[in-house]
Amino acid sequence: MDDSSLIWDDGALVTIDQRGLPHEVRELRLTTVDQIIDAIKTLAIRGAPAIGIAGAFGVVIATADHTTDGVADVAAVEAEATRIAEARPTAVNLAWAVRRVVTKVPLGADAVLAETLDMLAEDGRVNRAAATNAADLVRDLLGDRPVRVLTHCNTGRLATSAFGTAIGTLRVLHERGALTEVLVDETRPLLQGARLTAWELAEAGIPHRLTIDSAAAWAMATGQVDCVLVGADRVTADGDVANKIGTYMLALAARHHGIPFIVVAPESTRDPDMASGRDIVVEQRAAVEVTGFGGVATAPAGTEVFNPAFDVTPGNLVTAVVTELGVVHGAAAGSSGSGAAIAGIARELYHRGWMPGTAGNISVRTGDSVVVTGSGLSKGELTADDMVTVRVSDSMPVSEQRRRPSAETTIHTAVYRATGATAVVHIHPPYATTLSTRTGEPDEIGTLRITDYELIKGLGGTDPGVIDIPIFPNWRDVARIGADVERYLTENLDAPPVFGIAGHGITAWGDTLSQARDRAECLEALCELVTRTGRRRAFAADADLLEIGLT
């Protein structure tokens, strides 16, 4: 087999029998409709895009079988097509592909074959485009650093026809040097992760570790996962996602830990005619898949079984659904990438307690305008629709919009006018906020001096041994804070890319959103060190050091 998992060869569909992997790579040659239906039902062929294309080839065979003197019996072929489409009910791609090629049946078997071969060629292009879009989104959300990704089930060339969706994204990240490793869920009960994904990743030379499904949440809790990438079998009009059983619990865990949860799928997996996940028919599979393993019974005879093949993840748990067209659902929908990045990082910081309730703001500059989080919204539930675009020059909305900008927007635009920043993060982490409040002056700019910590280098100061962080008064009129910030930064070109506001959190900025976030994290870590070590000569008001107790 070449890079494609599906090949048409002289009237037969040739593919890898996925039931034999990873220990046996055996070829299947399917020449009848019944063989194709059986291969789909028994998971010899599996994965939403792959079964769709296989089903289309089934219609090719049916058309050839029901053609006499060059004329196809359309009714007979349509009956066979219905049988094929019903082989597995949850994945929308199967019915979609069958419907697409059935329209060519009146033109004859050659026309049906040509349409199916076009679909096969499209699949590889579509998968690579979707994977590239998803890899770009990962970069936007997490920066250029190499990432650790958790994935579920199998979404590579075995599940499609070539390249893959979520695994395709892993391949793109690996090619870019942006992937540290992949944590592969084994994917009970049929172990598609252990048998198929691990096999594909090894084949591609991508570093990976295999884990049990129930360890995924703990891997997130212990800082071993930066992002979750999965595929999909159906995406409804409101963004709910049907995928391999176990996906929903991953989305819940990712949301709890503030980790981006990204679905990668072709447009053919979207079902605009299905309103929500409540309408999805979830396939129930045989009890023997759960009561035994490898032909050996592991449960008492007669044990009742609940064995859904899929679950449905609500769209509000999904950071983004990414197709060949870009981001189509989730926090990134409707934006050029800024909304996705802002919402993803806001959710992460919310779950860390640094943007509690509606507190804090994040923004990204795009030319003469700024995309910023809207006012009065929980940062744990933001979507791209909750962003506001304002002018850098005066902080006013560029047009009538669904949300209104918060008062703190004037602080963001002040930073943009005075510096070359591309992104600004304003948050309320406990240690830095506390020290800013203790250091601040009621009506003048104070200074928080921190010395002799290696982490100072993370703030990009000119002296790696000491940093003086300005602390601005917390004026009731927030625009006055912005004016103070702009004047100070304009007059002090070597000022560090962070500052505090007494009783009002901290602000950091950078060339990218991830850099701005990292600088805010670095300042919070420094303030925690100062607090925990009890250093008393850590502060200054203007030039004179103060002896301030930390107990």
Secondary structure, 3 states (H helix, E strand, C coil): CCCCCEEEECCEEEEECCCCCCCCCCEEEECCHHHHHHHHHCCCCCCHHHHHHHHHHHHHHHHHHCEECCEECHHHHHHHHHHHHCCCCCCHHHHHHHHHHHCCHHHCHHHHHHHHHHHHHHHHHHHHHHHHHHHHHHHHHHCCCCEEEEECCCCCCCCCCCCCCHHHHHHHHHHCCCEEEEEEECCCCCCHHHHHHHHHHHHHCCCEEEECHHHHHHHHHCCCCCEEEECCCEEECCCCEEEECCHHHHHHHHHHCCCCEEEECCHHHEECCCCCHHHCCCCECCCHHHHEECCEECCCCCCCCCCECEEEECHHHCCEEEECCEEEEECCCCCCCHHHHHHHHHHHHHHCCCCCCCCCEEEEEECCEEEEEECCCCCCCCCHHHEEEEECCCCCECCCCCCCECCCHHHHHHHHHHCCCCEEEEECCHHHHHHHHHHCCCCCCEEEEEECCHHHHHHCCCCCCEEEEEEECCCCCHHHHHHHHHHHHHHCCCCCCEEEECCCCEEEEECCHHHHHHHHHHHHHHHHHHHHHCCCCCEEECCEEECCCCC
